[in-house]
């Protein structure tokens, strides 16, 4: 998401007097790990338990498998960053290993994944706002509120992106309160029988249910590529990107598994699946309505800050693509303050259309559909990274150390295929159509964009 900043930093390092200053502003392994973990532990966690409740507490097995798969992918990205540290991470590896079209496609899919994920964040925010305005639980009312929320934060981005970053910094601290409270204190009230009764609410074979849950819960792990993409701002990227990637995955996995599992032992699966504010409802059971209202407000604050920041970063991702000839020039147009207004407005319009196109009976269902599509697109980046490692002699001739990681890349590739393959058929079809559309777009316009840069 920070692709836009990377070329600037790299170019400044080449200038005589500013190199030391730029190096001093880089981040070490601790902050890089925090970057990965915080990008993974976004506001999506606040509604994810409701989506997983439709499957049951058997998802704890899916969490274990998903964590192993995420660590496999994280290791592949870490090794690639060690032998070929490049700003842009998997997006760049796709282009270098497979050619310009796949570089364009990877950037396009990542951009799509970002703004579709933004809608999911907005839906999660409206779920907690519904704790104060119950009418928002109605599908149409919720859709209008979600679209309005998106346009409000888009306007804030246009008027004051600096304010967005300040709000997000405050929201991160406030937003951790409900997660940590439930993930730690909730175990004192954990009901093992309730957890067991919610084990497999679909009453289907585990071999079928568990793989289906992977695409939903892997939403928690999207963002593990953050350190790889931001390698230009990381000190000693050959070492620290690997540490940050694997460390961030482990921290995020611990937080997600603990909080989502304990909720399954506090609230019956059927009630949790209908919940628009799972963490607030859990605290209501334990501490009462006043505490629940505080948790809902904290979650809403976190979602507001997160969405504002991700709208900003997604627009900057589109601008970076335009600057490098991978996107149309209109995405790179900025006002006198350097804000990509056209990109922001276009993105808000597309997000609003998708909000109404994905209206569902419950916010949890709508959230689930959105994150599935976002995860599928993001998984394609990981697929390209795995293929890049398997094909490394073509583009990193001196990286003989990668040879022993080929079996791991093959396993990670298989894992990605399983996650994608078990997505909902209609969403898988939609994703395939979007994937195929990148080819005529590239053939018609891609080369023109590249020549214009």
C-alpha positions in Angstrom: 0.0 0.0 0.0 3.0 2.3 0.4 4.2 1.8 -3.2 3.9 5.5 -3.9 6.4 6.5 -1.3 9.0 3.9 -2.3 10.3 5.5 -5.6 10.7 8.8 -3.9 12.8 7.4 -1.1 14.9 5.4 -3.5 15.6 8.5 -5.6 16.5 10.7 -2.6 19.0 8.2 -1.4 20.9 8.7 -4.7 21.4 12.4 -4.0 24.6 13.4 -2.3 23.6 15.3 0.9 20.4 13.6 2.0 21.3 9.9 2.0 22.1 9.8 5.7 18.9 11.6 6.6 16.8 9.2 4.6 18.5 6.2 6.1 17.8 7.6 9.6 14.1 7.8 8.8 13.9 4.1 7.8 12.2 1.6 10.0 13.9 -1.3 11.8 12.7 -4.9 12.4 10.4 -4.0 15.3 8.5 -1.2 13.6 8.4 -3.3 10.3 6.9 -6.2 12.3 4.4 -3.7 13.8 3.5 -2.5 10.3 2.7 -6.0 9.1 0.8 -7.0 12.2 -1.2 -3.7 12.3 -2.1 -4.0 8.6 -3.4 -7.5 9.2 -5.3 -6.6 12.4 -7.5 -4.1 10.8 -11.1 -3.2 11.6 -12.3 -6.2 9.7 -11.8 -8.3 12.8 -14.8 -6.6 14.4 -17.2 -8.3 12.1 -15.3 -11.4 11.0 -16.5 -13.5 14.0 -20.1 -13.1 12.9 -19.2 -14.3 9.4 -17.3 -17.3 10.7 -20.2 -18.2 13.1 -22.2 -19.3 10.1 -19.7 -22.1 9.8 -19.2 -22.8 13.5 -16.5 -23.2 16.1 -14.9 -25.9 13.8 -13.2 -22.8 12.2 -10.6 -23.2 15.0 -9.2 -26.0 12.8 -9.3 -23.7 9.8 -7.4 -21.1 11.8 -4.6 -23.6 12.5 -4.4 -24.6 8.8 -4.7 -20.9 7.7 -1.8 -19.9 10.0 0.4 -22.6 8.5 -0.5 -21.5 5.0 0.2 -17.9 5.8 3.6 -18.8 7.3 4.4 -20.7 4.0 3.5 -17.6 2.0 5.3 -15.3 4.4 8.4 -17.4 4.1 8.3 -17.3 0.2 7.9 -13.5 0.3 10.7 -13.2 2.9 13.1 -15.2 0.8 12.3 -13.3 -2.3 12.9 -10.0 -0.4 16.2 -11.3 0.8 17.6 -12.1 -2.7 15.7 -9.4 -4.6 14.5 -6.7 -2.3 12.3 -4.4 -4.4 9.7 -1.8 -3.6 6.4 -3.2 -4.6 7.1 -6.8 -3.5 4.9 -9.4 -5.2 3.6 -6.9 -7.7 7.1 -6.4 -9.0 8.1 -10.1 -8.8 5.1 -10.9 -11.1 6.3 -8.5 -13.8 9.9 -9.5 -13.6 9.3 -13.3 -13.5 6.4 -13.5 -15.9 6.4 -10.4 -18.0 4.8 -6.9 -18.2 1.3 -8.1 -18.6 1.4 -10.1 -15.3 3.0 -7.0 -13.6 0.1 -4.9 -14.8 -2.4 -7.6 -13.7 -0.8 -8.0 -10.3 -1.0 -4.2 -9.7 -4.6 -4.2 -10.9 -5.7 -7.1 -8.7 -4.0 -5.6 -5.7 -5.7 -2.2 -6.3 -9.1 -4.0 -6.7 -8.4 -6.0 -3.6 -7.7 -2.8 -1.6 -10.9 -0.9 -2.5 -13.2 -4.0 -2.3 -11.7 -4.6 1.2 -12.4 -0.9 2.0 -16.1 -1.6 1.4 -15.9 -4.5 3.9 -14.4 -2.1 6.4 -17.2 0.3 5.9 -19.8 -2.5 6.3 -18.1 -3.4 9.6 -18.2 0.2 10.8 -22.0 0.4 10.0 -22.5 -2.8 12.0 -21.2 -1.1 15.2 -23.0 2.1 14.4 -26.2 0.0 14.3 -25.7 -0.6 18.0 -26.8 3.0 18.4 -29.1 3.3 15.3 -30.9 -0.1 15.0 -32.5 0.9 11.8 -29.2 0.4 10.0 -29.6 -3.3 10.4 -32.1 -3.1 7.6 -30.4 -4.0 4.3 -31.3 -0.9 2.3 -30.9 1.6 5.1 -27.5 0.0 5.9 -26.5 0.3 2.2 -27.2 4.0 2.1 -25.4 4.5 5.4 -22.4 2.6 4.2 -22.2 4.5 0.9 -22.6 7.8 2.8 -19.8 6.8 5.2 -17.5 6.1 2.2 -18.3 9.4 0.6 -17.7 11.3 3.9 -14.3 9.8 4.4 -13.5 10.4 0.7 -14.3 14.0 1.2 -12.1 14.2 4.3 -9.3 12.7 2.2 -9.7 15.4 -0.5 -9.9 18.2 2.1 -7.2 17.0 4.5 -5.3 13.8 4.1 -3.1 14.8 7.0 -6.1 14.8 9.3 -6.9 11.3 8.1 -3.5 10.1 9.3 -3.9 11.8 12.6 -7.3 10.3 13.2 -6.1 6.8 12.2 -3.2 7.0 14.7 -5.6 7.8 17.5 -8.1 5.1 16.3 -5.4 2.4 16.4 -5.0 2.8 20.2 -8.7 3.1 20.9 -9.5 0.2 18.6 -7.3 -2.2 20.4 -9.3 -1.9 23.6 -12.3 -4.2 22.6 -10.0 -6.8 20.9 -7.7 -7.1 23.9 -10.5 -7.0 26.4 -12.3 -9.9 24.7 -9.2 -11.9 23.7 -7.9 -11.9 27.3 -10.7 -11.3 29.8 -13.3 -13.2 27.8 -11.7 -16.5 28.7 -12.9 -16.2 32.3 -16.4 -16.5 31.0 -15.8 -19.0 28.2 -18.4 -21.8 28.1 -16.9 -25.0 26.8 -20.3 -26.6 26.2 -21.5 -23.6 24.2 -18.4 -23.9 22.1 -19.0 -27.6 21.5 -22.6 -27.1 20.6 -21.6 -24.6 18.0 -18.9 -26.9 16.5 -20.4 -27.6 13.0 -23.7 -25.6 12.5 -23.9 -26.7 8.8 -23.8 -30.4 9.8 -21.7 -31.2 6.7 -18.5 -33.3 6.6 -15.5 -31.6 8.2 -13.4 -32.3 5.1 -15.9 -30.0 3.2 -16.6 -27.4 5.9 -13.0 -26.6 6.9 -11.6 -25.8 3.4 -14.7 -23.6 2.8 -13.9 -21.5 5.9 -10.3 -20.8 4.7 -11.3 -18.1 2.2 -13.2 -16.3 4.9 -10.7 -16.5 7.7 -7.7 -15.8 5.4 -9.0 -12.2 5.3 -7.2 -12.0 8.6 -3.9 -12.7 6.9 -4.2 -10.4 3.9 -1.6 -7.7 4.5 1.3 -10.1 5.2 2.9 -8.7 2.1 3.2 -5.2 3.7 6.9 -5.4 4.6 7.8 -6.8 1.2 5.9 -4.0 -0.6 7.5 -1.4 1.7 11.0 -2.8 1.5 12.4 0.5 0.3 11.7 2.1 3.7 13.0 -0.8 5.8 16.6 -0.9 7.1 18.6 -3.9 5.8 15.6 -5.3 3.9 17.4 -8.6 3.1 17.2 -9.4 6.9 14.5 -7.3 8.4 11.7 -7.9 5.8 11.9 -11.6 6.5 11.7 -11.0 10.3 8.8 -8.6 10.0 6.8 -10.8 7.6 7.0 -14.0 9.7 6.7 -12.1 13.0 3.7 -10.1 11.9 1.9 -13.2 10.8 2.5 -14.9 14.2 1.3 -11.9 16.2 -1.8 -11.4 14.0 -2.6 -15.1 14.2 -2.5 -15.1 18.0 -4.8 -12.1 18.2 -7.3 -13.4 15.7 -7.4 -17.0 16.9 -7.8 -16.0 20.6 -10.5 -13.4 20.0 -12.6 -15.3 17.4 -12.4 -18.6 19.4 -13.4 -17.0 22.7 -16.4 -15.4 21.1 -17.7 -18.8 20.0 -17.8 -19.8 23.7 -19.6 -16.6 24.8 -22.4 -16.3 22.3 -24.4 -19.1 20.6 -23.4 -19.5 16.9 -26.9 -18.6 15.6 -26.9 -15.4 17.6 -23.3 -14.6 16.7 -24.0 -15.0 13.0 -26.9 -12.5 13.2 -24.8 -10.0 15.2 -23.8 -6.7 13.6 -21.4 -6.0 16.5 -19.9 -9.3 17.9 -17.4 -7.8 20.3 -20.0 -5.4 21.7 -22.5 -8.2 22.1 -19.9 -10.4 23.9 -19.1 -7.6 26.4 -22.8 -7.0 26.9 -23.2 -10.7 28.0 -20.3 -10.3 30.5 -20.4 -6.6 31.7 -23.7 -5.2 30.6 -25.0 -2.6 28.1 -23.0 0.4 29.2 -19.7 -1.5 28.6 -21.1 -2.8 25.3 -21.8 0.7 24.1 -18.2 1.7 25.0 -16.9 -1.2 23.0 -19.1 -0.4 20.0 -17.9 3.2 20.1 -14.3 2.1 20.2 -14.8 -0.3 17.3 -16.6 2.4 15.3 -13.7 4.8 15.9 -11.2 2.2 14.8 -13.1 1.4 11.6 -13.4 5.1 10.8 -9.7 5.7 11.2 -8.9 2.5 9.3 -11.2 3.3 6.3 -9.9 6.8 6.1 -6.3 5.6 5.9 -7.0 2.8 3.5 -8.9 5.1 1.1 -5.9 7.4 1.1 -3.4 4.5 0.5 -5.6 2.9 -2.1 -5.7 6.1 -4.1 -2.0 6.5 -3.7 -1.6 2.9 -5.0 -3.5 3.8 -8.1 -1.4 6.9 -8.5 1.8 4.9 -8.3 0.4 2.6 -10.9 -0.3 5.6 -13.2 3.2 7.0 -12.5 4.8 3.7 -13.6 2.6 3.4 -16.7 0.5 0.5 -15.3 -2.7 2.5 -14.9 -4.4 5.2 -17.0 -3.1 8.7 -16.5 -6.3 10.0 -14.8 -5.3 8.0 -11.7 -2.2 10.1 -11.4 -3.8 13.5 -11.7 -3.4 15.5 -8.5 -4.6 18.9 -7.3 -2.3 21.7 -6.1 -1.9 19.9 -2.8 -0.8 16.7 -4.4 -4.1 14.9 -3.7 -5.3 12.4 -6.5 -8.9 13.8 -6.5 -10.0 12.1 -9.7 -8.8 8.7 -8.4 -10.6 9.3 -5.0 -13.9 10.2 -6.7 -13.8 7.4 -9.1 -13.0 4.9 -6.4 -15.8 6.2 -4.2 -18.3 5.9 -7.0 -17.3 2.3 -7.7 -17.4 1.4 -4.1 -20.9 2.8 -3.8 -22.1 0.7 -6.7 -20.7 -2.4 -5.2 -22.3 -1.6 -1.8 -25.7 -1.7 -3.4 -24.9 -4.7 -5.6 -23.9 -6.8 -2.6 -26.8 -5.9 -0.2 -27.6 -9.0 1.9 -30.1 -9.9 4.6 -27.4 -9.4 7.3 -24.3 -7.3 7.5 -22.3 -10.4 8.2 -23.4 -12.0 4.9 -22.5 -8.9 3.0 -19.2 -8.6 4.8 -18.5 -12.3 3.9 -19.1 -11.8 0.2 -16.9 -8.7 0.0 -14.0 -10.3 1.8 -14.1 -13.4 -0.3 -13.6 -11.4 -3.5 -10.9 -9.3 -1.9 -9.1 -12.4 -0.6 -9.3 -14.1 -4.0 -7.6 -11.1 -5.7 -5.0 -10.9 -2.9 -4.3 -14.7 -3.2 -3.4 -14.2 -6.8 -0.5 -12.0 -5.7 0.7 -14.8 -3.5 0.3 -17.2 -6.4 2.6 -15.0 -8.6 5.1 -14.8 -5.8 5.3 -18.6 -5.5 5.6 -18.9 -9.3 8.3 -16.3 -9.3 10.3 -18.3 -6.8 9.9 -21.5 -8.8 11.1 -19.6 -11.9 13.9 -17.7 -10.2 16.7 -18.7 -12.6 15.0 -16.7 -15.3 15.2 -13.4 -13.5 17.6 -13.9 -10.5 20.4 -15.8 -12.0 22.6 -15.6 -8.9 20.0 -16.7 -6.4 21.0 -20.3 -6.1 20.0 -20.2 -2.4 16.3 -20.3 -3.5 16.6 -23.8 -4.9 15.9 -25.5 -1.5 12.7 -23.4 -1.1 11.1 -24.7 -4.2 9.2 -27.5 -2.4 7.9 -24.9 0.1 6.8 -22.6 -2.8 5.0 -25.6 -4.4 3.1 -26.2 -1.1 2.2 -22.5 -0.7 1.0 -22.5 -4.3 -1.2 -25.6 -3.6 -2.5 -23.9 -0.5 -3.4 -20.7 -2.5 -5.2 -22.9 -5.0 -7.3 -24.6 -2.3 -8.3 -21.3 -0.8 -9.3 -19.9 -4.1 -11.0 -23.1 -5.3 -13.3 -23.3 -2.2 -14.7 -19.8 -2.6 -18.4 -19.4 -3.4 -19.0 -20.3 -7.1 -20.7 -17.1 -8.0 -17.9 -15.0 -6.4 -15.3 -17.2 -8.0 -16.9 -16.7 -11.4 -17.0 -12.9 -10.8 -13.3 -12.9 -9.9 -12.5 -15.0 -13.0 -14.3 -12.5 -15.2 -12.4 -9.6 -13.6 -9.2 -11.5 -14.1 -9.9 -12.2 -17.8 -10.8 -8.6 -18.4 -7.3 -7.4 -17.5 -6.1 -9.0 -20.8 -8.1 -6.9 -23.3 -7.5 -3.8 -21.1 -3.8 -4.4 -21.2 -3.7 -5.2 -24.9 -5.8 -2.1 -25.8 -4.3 0.4 -23.4 -1.5 -1.1 -21.3 1.3 -0.6 -23.8 0.1 3.0 -24.5 0.3 3.8 -20.8 3.8 2.3 -20.5 5.0 4.3 -23.5 3.6 7.5 -22.1 5.7 7.3 -18.9 
